[in-house]
Amino acid sequence: MKRAIALLTILTAMTFGAIANAGDWDKIRIGVEGAYPPFSSVTASGELQGFDIEIARALCDEMGAECTLVQQDWDGIIPALLARKYDAIIASMSITEERKKKVAFSKKYYSTPAKFAQAKGAGIEISAEGLKGKTVGVQRATTHDNFVTAAFGDSVDVRRYGTQDEAYLDAVAGRLDLILADSVAMAEGFLNTDEGQGWEFVGPGYSDPEFFGEGAGIAIRKKNQDLVDKFNAAIDAIRSNGTYQAINDKYFEFDVYGE
Amino acid sequence: MDFGAIVSNLPLYLDGMLTTVELVVIALIIGLALAVPVALTATSNNPLVTFAPKAFIYFFRGTPLIVQMYMIYYGAGQFEPLRESIFWPIFKEAYACALIAFSLNTAAYTAEILRGAIIATPYGEIEAGRSCGMSKWLVLRRIILPNSFRRALPAYGNEVIFMLHGSALAGVITIVDLFGAARIVNSRHFVPFESFITAGVFYLILTFAIIWLFKKVEFRWHAHLRRREV
């Protein structure tokens, strides 16, 4: 009985806590993925790191909010936002029409094209004909998944993975002919690593807004339009005060913000 | 609630269900074929003979199926010599890896069920067979094994259902089984409740089919236990 009362007290406190912070946003919980280097990954000691993580912390500082980062698998990252497990997603999520049906987005905070990679010297021609019978690895439920399924789904064998890292593993193991992924994520997270030495980019960069959206934005529940506005203002602020540039330069040799 | 996405993706679910049924049926056949010799050697009195089958049963019952699958799928891919070998075309396919993991796993559980049934054979039955002049093998073939299968049937029905439910793990190594289909639908349309309850309903249907099938077999095999009108 005592435990039940204690539990009830905690639950009540949590409920009121949630209501209390809904208005002023001095505490924000942010959903991140943690398996998408160099944007988001977990160090050997269990710390979150990466471009997304640092941008999230910089935006929180800018807004004067106390942030908690919550790690969540990509598959369930939007359902968990809708289920109020956190208030915003900063996880390299492309702003697409399909996702806009469920969530609201801030303006983009970066934008990079998608590219195919192949085993060095495989000589695969990127066309409906050249891809016939090839296996392509993508991360499930990403813009890359949607694009390759729509554009080449009839001729290729699409293998969908829970995380981008698993696709890299299978590429090294020789189970895949191609990977389609974000060019920067793949360069830093795979091609420039020891494991990815045998792989190279092939074909053009894809950034068709119909599939890839306007870039990566911050996803927020639709009813929290005030939080969207706060994030937009914070993105503008870190863009102009040099914080963004500093984080950008720490990870990349080029401007990841795009056009 | 929005079941529109589910309806338009029904073919995906049906394909997934076919993959699930296929995987489970093949795994169960291979598993059962492996389980009989494993169970028989495990009931030997010679510790040198029982060591290998007992170790096999102990390992596969002692570790989670998902760990076994990751070891076979991702673990095997790590070793260069295996990747160069003639076995790689098998280990390269996610489907074959899932099949290997499922078969070995169900073989271990089935062997343990059978082992229990074999050692529960009443000694009088064996004695009766011997006194009719049957050889050791004939006793095994005509008395011990058939009666053990009978005793093992209810427990084995459970194992088949567990295998069906365990097969949902195939979805995590890129196979589009029933659960894999549900995950794709969920990830495209962000309708977790609808996509997973649909998969759940399909699993229920399959489970009912298994229960029905075992009821039929039990009716025949356990004819001697049927309640009789006096």
Interface residues (C-beta under 8 A of the other chain):
Chain A: D75 G76 I78 P79 L82 E98 R99 K101 K102 R140 A141 D145 N146 R159 R160 Y161 G162 E166 L169 D170 V172 A173 G174 R175
Chain B: Y74 A76 G77 Q78 R83 W88 K92 A94 V172 T174 V176 R183 I184 N186 S187 R188 H189 F190 P192
